Amino acid sequence: MSQVRTVRPGESIQRALDEAGPGASIVLTEGTYTESVWIRHGGVSLTGAGPGRTVLAPGDGAPADVPRLHDASEDVVSGITVYGGAVAEAKVANVRIEGLTVTGFTGAGIYAHSVAGVSVRDVEARGNAVWGVYLRESSGCEVTGCRASGSQYGGVALSFCPESDALVADNETFANAFGIFVDNSSYARVVRNVCHGNAIGMLLLNQVYEGEPEGGVRDCLVAGNDLHGNSLAAGAEPDGLGAAGPPISGVGLALIGTHRVAVVDNHIHDNHPSGESVMGAGFVIGSSKDWGGDDALDNHILWNRITGNTPLDFQLGTDLARQTCAGNVAGKGDPADLLDHDDVAARGWHR
């Protein structure tokens, strides 16, 4: 029978997790906890009293032998780590984290790696240096009702999750390089999110990196999102926002090298660059072949409102014969004749 343990400020969350073991339900009362936590057992739920009421902030060090954030130095500490790899005591699956704020960590607010079933609900990830909520090489991923802000890279990110079966829904992201980042991950539903005040609201990227798993972004749904006011500049400073990537600014949504992604009923508006950018519109489709990826193929772009962006509303650097477009509204774009052609309705774009 699983244990229910209540932890109060001044008591150790880590001790309660370790003593309760697999299947435990750890309930955190209202207050601030200054520690880094490693969930090393499956079936665990970690539940606070709500964002802003239960707060996890940095303390002295991290649990012994905790797996470090991918590609980060030893001194980088994440708030909550869930790891299902070989270093864990047993396979970790079906973990739930909800109802708290995670803030001020030098790594990710929440970092899950190689987990089969991870749910992050009603969490505020604020001012964590590298990532807000970062789920990597995992499946059964759910991030819902969260707020993620102030990270150098993604507010919410799925990375190298080829069978993610993900639901990323009803989140708000702001003041990150990427509001929501679907990085070489497939079978994700990204719906009803609000991404504003980032360098790019939402990026779906197929790009293979040396030493990384096979890439690809396939069979995803991006629907009902509001992507606006993304005007920060990333990739411009060596240690600044999005430092490892190219310069990006003023983009609402980009599909780079994606296959069979449906983009439906999104509002992409009032995105304006404040710096140099390799992408020049509110909505961008492009190839990633130069980076080991592929052309954008067989995507469906349907009934989106893309207006008030500068310098363009859309930039479609792809073979349009391999995309399906219908009912999209925009003011200006590249290629411009999509809007000016006599047969506008057949091409799926109109003013």
N, C-alpha and C positions, 0 to 999 in steps of 0.2 A: 504493500500500500504506500502510495506516495506521501511525502511529508509536506505539511504547510508550515512555513516558518515566517514569523514576523520579525523584521529588523527595524531598529530605531536608530536615529542619529547618534553617533558615538560607538555603535556596535559595528562589527565587521560583516559586510555583505559577502565577502569571499569566504569567510569561515562558515557562514550559514549555507552557502552553496556547496562547499566541500563536504560538510557534515551531513547534509540532507541527501546528497547523491542524486542518481537518475530519477527523473519524474517529479522532482520537487517543485513546489510552488512557493516562491520567495516573495513576500509582501513587504514593501518598503513604506513606512509611514512618512508623513510630511516632514520635510527638513532637508538639510544639506549633508551629503556624504562625501568625504574627501578620500577617495581611493580609486584605483583602477581595478576592473573586475574581469575575471576569466571564467566563462561558462564552459566547463570541460565535460559535462554529462549531458546526455540526451533527455528529451521530454521535459525540460525545465521551463518554467515561466518565471519571469522577473517583472513584477508589477509595482508601479509607484502610485502615489495619490493623484498624479496628474502633472503635466508640464508646468514648471514654475513653482509647484508645491513640493515635489520630490526632485532634488537636484543632485547630480553626480558631477563632482569637480575634482581636479587633480589633487593628489596627496603626495606622500613620500614614496617614490618608486612605484614598482608594479609587482604583481605576483611573480614568484620565482619561476623561471623557465617558461613564462608566457610567450606564445608565438608572436613574433614581431610583425608589424604591418608590412605587407609585401613591398619589397624594393625600398625599404626604409632602413635607416641606421639603428643601431642598438638602443640609442637614447631616445628614440621616438616612442611615445606611449599613447595607446588608445584608451578610450573610456571603458568600453565593454568589448571584449574579444570572445568570439565563438569560433572554435576551430575543430574541424572534423578530420584533420590529417593524421599522419602517422605519429606525431608528437603527442596526440591526445591519448588519454588512458583507454578510451573506447570510442567507437563510432558515435558521432554526435549528430542527432537528428531531432526535428520537431521541437524547436526552441522558440519561445515567444517572449518578446520584450515590449513593454507598453507602459504608458502613463508616467513619463518622467522627462526631465531635461538633462542632457549630457553636454557639458560646456567646458571649453578652455584646454582641451588636451592637445598635445603636440602631434598626434597622429590622426586617427579617425575618431569620431564620436562613437560609432558602432561599427565594428569590423567583423564580418563573418566570412570564413574561408572553408570550402569543402564541406558544407553543411547540407543535409537533405531535409529541407523544411525549416525555414527561418521566417518568422513573422515579426515585423517592427511596426507597432501601431501607436498612434497618439504620442509620438516622441518629438521633443524639440532638440535638434542637434545644432548648437549655436557656438560659433567661434572656435571650432576645432580646426587645427592648422591645415591639415591635408585634405581630409574628406569629412563629410557629415555622416551619412549612412552609406557604407561601402560593402557590398555583397559580392564576393569573388568565388568563381569556380563552384557554385552552389546551385541547387535546384529547389523547386517549391518555394520561391522567394516572394515575400509580400511586404510592401512598404505602403502603409495607408494612413491617412490623416496626420501626417507629420509636417513639421516645419524645419527646414534645413538652411542655414545661412552662415556666411562668413568663412568659407573654406577655400583654400588655394586652388583646389580642383573641383570635384563634384559635390553638390549638395546631397543628391541621391545618385548612386551609381551601381549598375550591374556590370561586372567585368568578367569576361570569359566564362559565361554561364550558357553553354550551348543548348541546354535543355532547361532553361530557367523556369518555365511554367509560371512566369512572374506576373504579379498584379502590383502596379505602381499607380496608386489612385488617390485623389483628393488630398494631395500634398501641396504645400507652398514652399517654393525655394527662391532665395534672393541673396545677392551679394556674394556669389560664388563665380568661379570661371564658367562652369557648366551647371545650370540649374538641375537638370536631369541628364545623365550620361548613360546611354546603352552602348557599352563598349564590347564589341565582339560577343554579343549575347543574343539569343533567339527565343522565339515563342513567348514574347512579353506583351502584356496589355498595359499601355501607359495612357491612362484616361482621367479626365476631369482635374488635372493639375493646374496650378497657377504658378508660372515661372516669370519673375520680373526682377529687374535690377541686377541681372547677371551679365557676363560678357556674351553668352549664348544661352537662350532659354532651355533648349533641348537639342542634344546631339546624339544621333545614331551612327556609329562608326564601325566599319569593317576595315581593320588594318592589322596586319600581322607584324609582330615585333620579334626580333631575334631572341631566342630562348623562351618565348611564351607559347602557350597552347595554340592550336589552330584557331583561326579567326572566323568571322562571319556574323552578319546580322540578317536573320531570315524570319519570315512569317510572324511579324509583329503587328499590333494594332496601336495606332496613336490617334486618340479620338477625344473630342470635347474638351481640349486643353485651351487655356487662355495664356498666351505667350506675348508679353508686352513690356515695353520700357527696358529692354535689355541693352544697356549702353556702356557697361564697363569695358575696359580694355584688358585682354589677357594675352600672354605670350610675348609681352613687350620688354619686360625687365627680367634679368637673370634669376632673381629670387622672388619675383612678384607673382601675381595672379596667373595661373596656368603656365608657369615658367617652362615646363618641358615641351609644350606644344607650339604651334605656329601662332602668329598674331591673329586674334579673333575679337571682333567687337560689333555690337549692334545687330545680332542675328537672333531671330526667334526660334527657328527650327531648321536643322540641316540633316539630310539623309546622304551619307557618303558611302557609296559602294554597297548599298542595301539591296536585298532581294525580297520581293513579295511582302513589302510593308504597306499596310493600308493606313492612309492619313485622311481622317474623316472628321468633318465638322469642327475644325479647330479655328480659333480666332487668333490671328497673328498680326499684331498691330503696334504701331508707334515704337518700333525698335530703331534706334539711331546710333551709329558708331561714334565713339569718342576718341578712337585711335586707329592705327593701321589694322587692316583685316584681310585675310586671304579669301573671305567670303563677302560678297557685296550686296546682300539683300536680306529681307526679313525671312524669306523661305528659300532654301538652297537645296538642290539635288546635284550631286557630282560623283565622279569616279574616285576610287582609291587605288587604282592599278599601280600608280607610281610608288605606292607604299606597301606593295605586296597584297593588296586587296583585289577589288574587282569593279567593273562598271555597275552603276545602279540599274537594276533589271526588274521588270515586271511589278513595279510598285503601282499602287492605286491611290490617286490624289483626288479626293471627292468632297465637294460641297464645303470647302474652306473659305473663310473670309480673311484676305491678306491685304491690309490697307494701311496707309499712313506711315509706311516704313521708308527709310532713306539708306542709300541712294535709290534702291529699287525695292519693290515688293517681292519679286521672285527672280531667281537666277537658276535656270534649268540647264546645267551643263551636262546633258545626257542625251541618249537617243530617245526622243519622245515617242517613236514608234514602239518602243519597248515598255512604255508606261501607259496606264489608263487614267485619263483625266475627265472629270465631269463636274459641272456646276460650281467651279471655283470663281470667286470674285476678287479682282485685284485692280490696282490703278495703273501700275507701270512695271515693266519687267524686261527680262532678257531670256529668250528672244521676244522683241517687241511686237512682232507680227502675230503672236498668239492673240493679242487684244485687238489688232487693227485689221486682221484678215476678214474677208467677207463671210467666211464659213466659221465664225467664231464658236457657235454652239457645238459644232462637231469636234472642235479642238478642246473643249472643256474649260475654257477661260473666257470671262467677260468682265466688263466694267460695271 
